[in-house]
């Protein structure tokens, strides 16, 4: 919505001699229109993601059903209003990279609740000195089957760099007041690069087949309940 989307407050340990209140440092993340320096860092970090994929033998596949309320906030998700409860089904797959590679592992997750379907790819650095991890996300607000969403290439909506001892660098698709679009044409190359990475890893991790199959193993898939609700309430 607004160009300034997040503020992080950190308190130092030093106290001013004339005051008992600790000094406060404010870091503002401008996720809609990142600075030229942040754009450069986003581009440079995405270029580190390996395109020739070779995974080690270790891997993990998990699925589950999670219930959230206002006391269990989720990063990137608006806080629920008091008394509200939502539930989501999710599938997660993690694979390890060989020991010689810059990244240690990659984790792909797909979640669906009554309003959204979200796809997230996280690559973690093996020996973090500055960059710790890259997170790439896309989402859809129209609830369809997981197979239907994964049959298309949904454009990436958010890229986040987690850094060691520094504030994060984030680029997200934004809309202005009253739904008017924000001119983000300057960041098209970053979004395209992130979308290409998501597409490549989605295929390499066999998400198009694995995710629908794993969601189908859940006893009461949220996606099916949401689809039925949509049909009954046009």
N, C-alpha and C positions, 0 to 999 in steps of 0.2 A: 504494500500500500504506500507507505511513505518511503522516501529515499534513505532515511536513516532507520534501519530496521532493528538494531540491537545495540545495547550499551552494556559494558562489563565494568563493574566497580571492583577495584582492588585496593586494600588498605596497606600502607607501608608500616614497618615496625618503629619508625622514628617518630618522636613526638616533639613538636615545636616547643622551645623553651617558654614561650608566652601563652601556651595553650595546652590543655589537657586532652584535646581532641587529636586523634591521629590524622595525618594528611591522607587525602584520598586522590587516587589517580583514576581518571575516566578514560577508557578506551572505547571509541565508537567504531563499530563495524558498518561501513557503508556498503551493504550487500547489493544494492541496485546499480550503483555507479562507482565501482572501485577505482582507486587511483591508478595512474600509469605504472607505478611501482608494483602495486598489487596485481595488475594485469600481467605484467612481466613475470611475476612469480607464479601465477596460475599457469601461464603458458609453459614456463620452464619445468614445472612439476609434472604436468600432464605428459610432457615429452619423455619423462623418465619411465613412464609405464611401459613395460615390455609388450611388444606387438607379436613377437614369436613366442608362443606360449609353450612352456615345458613345466610340468608340475611334478613334485615329488610324490611318493606313494601314499603319504599320509593325507587323510581327508576326513571331513565330518559332514553329515547330513542330519538335520533336525527339523522337526515340525511342532507346532503347538497352538494353543488357544490362550490368549491373554485378556484379562479384564482390567480396565483402567478407570480411575476416577480422578477427582481434582487433587488427590493426595499423591498421585503417581504420575507426575509430569513426564513427558517424553520429549527429548531434544528435537526441535524443528516442528513441533506440534503445538498449536494454541492450547493454553490451559483450559481445562473443562470448567464450566460453571458449577457452583455448589450443588451437590446432589445429583449431578449428571454422571452417568456410567456408560462406557462404550466398550465394545469387545472387538478383538481382531484375531484372525487366523494368520499364521505366518509359516514360512518355510525358509530355512537357512542352509547354505552349503559353504563350507570352507575348504580351501585347498592350499597346500604348502608349496612354496617355490624352492628350487634347489639352493643349497647353502651359499653358492657363489653369487646369487642375485641380490640386487639392491633392495628389493622388497622381500619380506619374510613369508607373507601369505596374503591371500585374497579371500574376502568373504562377500558372498552375494545373498541378499535376502529379499523376499517378496511378502508383503503383508496386505490384507484386505479387511476393511471394516465396513460399517453400514454406509459410509459416504465416500471412501477413497480406496484406491489401490496404489501402493507405493513399491517401487523397485529401487534398491540401494546396493551400491557396489563400494566396498571399502578395501583399500590396499594399504598394508602396514609396512613401514620401513624397518629393515632388519637392525640397523645400527643408527638410531635417530640422533642426529646432532643439531639439526635445525628442523627439517621436515619430519613429522612423526607419522602421519597418515593422510591419504587422500580419500575423500568420500564423494561419490557421484550419485545423484538421485533423480528419478523421474516419477511422475504420478499422474493419475487420471481420476477425475471426480465423477465419471459415469461408470457405474458398477456393471460390468459385464463378466463373463467367465474369464478366469486367468488365462486360459488357452487363447481366447480372443484378443486380450490385451497383448500377450506375448507374441502373437502372430504378426504384429506391427512393430515399428520402431518408434516408440514414444520419445519425443525430444527431451533431452535432459533439462531439468528445471533448477538444479542447484549443484554447485561444486564447492567443496569446503576443504581447505588445507589446515590440518592441525599441526601447530608448530611447537617446538620445545622452548619453553620459557618466553614465548611471545603470544600475542593475540592471534586468533585464527584469521585466515583470509577467506572470504566467502564471496561468491557471485551467485545471485539468484534471479530468476525471471520475476519481474515486478509489474504491477499495474498501478496507475496513479489514482487520483480521486475519482470517485463515481465510475470506477472500472475502466477509465481511459488508460491506454497503453503508455508505457514509458519507453522512450527511444533508447534501445539497447543495441543498436546496430553495430556499435563499436566493439561489442563483445561476441559477435557472431562466430568468429574463428574459435574462440574458447568453447562456446557451447557446441559447435560442430565437432571439435576434437573430443570433448567429453562424451558426446552422443556416440561417436565412432568407437570409443573405448568400451562403453556400455554394450554396444551391439556385439563387439568382438568377444567380450567375456561372457555375455549371455549365451552365445553359441558354444564357446569352449567349455562352459560348465553345464551344458545340456539343459539349460533352464526351461526351454520351451516345452520339453517333455517331462522333466523332473518335477517342476512346480505343480502343474495340474494334477499329476499323479499323487504327490504327497498331500496336497490339499484334499483330494478325494478320500484319503484314508482317515481324515478327521470325522468324528461321529456326527457333528452338526455343523458343517461348513458355513461360516458367516456369509460367504459370497452367495451361496444358494438361498439363504434366508433373505438377504438383501434384494436379490433378484426377484424372489416371490413377492416381497413387500412392494417393490416398484411396479410389478404387474397389477397388484391389487389396488394400488393407489396411483393412477396415472396423473 
